[in-house]
């Protein structure tokens, strides 16, 4: 969903009411007003450019305190603008809310090669300078999808094998931004495709990245299971289709890809002996978010059935896909299931 200039003005007014007590917040908001970004991706780019331009490191020492206040206000304004006009987009587009802490990280994500090279020439060590969350500039570059930016960082010593404190790889940052060319480039340069990357890409609906990851994975895709719950990639993908980190169509594309890779529909998880079809239909969001009105969700039900999902198989509680649909009043779903009973 895009916002026009009038909508941005209304949004900014609401944000001022909520966070106006922060030092220099009004000035920060005025900087965003000047650019009048019209959608969330443009808003992100505007934020990165402002963060790069007004970073405290660029200010004289006697102005550092005020510069820091403005930088913090810019970051707060960005987060508030995101939340105020489109709260669910933060969940749908991973990484949109992440603050940048260094001009190198901002230039890397933006793909501003000239500025990135200038900054690294002044301070080569900043190529490997992680922020307080343990995120490296190369991860921002991977999320931005600019291969030349990653090449420059590597030239200055950045490590494509770097991981943040929770074990997220550079490859995963590229995957969660759905940048398939970046995924392929990183793997060609030695990055390793693990089950973690495949699981998160499948769950978050990053269909282009998932195709690239699967093409370059050396293991057996149908045998992949999560460590604790022991569920398959299809279980993860249908669960993601209910959370909708991205569009329903992107999530459906992930499921279609996994079916093409012959991930079985009849795998049962050990806790309740549920197949992916059980798990999909048992999610409460079918009612709370009215998924029966979603062509993509109904198409996935049919796709699972076409690929062998058993509509009468009972889980450990005696529930089948048919009975779950009946109990929850999913009339359109039942019509589909009846064709495969």
C-alpha angles and dihedrals in degrees: 000000000000128000125215125217093267091054091048090052092052090046093050090050091054091047091052089056091052103042107015093121093072112103111263091000093133090053090050092051090049089056090056091045090057092058095040096201111206103204140019097266092051088047089054091050091049090051092050092050092048091047090051094046098044101036111142091234088071094055125090113258093252090057098042097104094054091042091053091050091052092047091052090046091052090053092047092047090051093052093045093049090052093049098042099058106026114014097171093055089073088064095040097052111044114215098025092110097046114118120222117225103189135045088233091060091048094049090046094054092043091050091233094159097177093052092041093053091046092052093047092047088056093045115014092178090065089075086078099032109125123199125238090277091055095250116146127214090246088062091055088048091051090050089050091054097226109139094189088057091055090046091055092049091049089049087058093048106274115155119231087199094059118129132196121234093274093051100259112153131214086249090056092053089054091046095051089053089050095236102154096177089053090049092052093046093051093049091048087054093053107277112144123230108224134180090258092064092046093049096050094043090052093047096046097048097245093151100169092050091045091057090051093047093049092048089056100038114112099199134076108282098198091056097055113120133172114253100241110023093031094220125154131244088259091056089052093046095051090046088053090050087063095047092044104206085172134013120311089245092056091050091047089052089056090053091048090051093051091049089052087053087056098245100168121245093208098065110123124208114231100236100064101358091244127160121216089264091055091048093046096052095040092063111112092221090079084078104026093049097029097235091175085077090057115093090198093057093048090047090054091054089054093044091054090049092048088054094054107276107161109231095193100043110119126223123220090281094053096256124137128190087256094053093044091053091047094048092050095045095243096158098169091048091051090054089056094045092050089063089061100037 
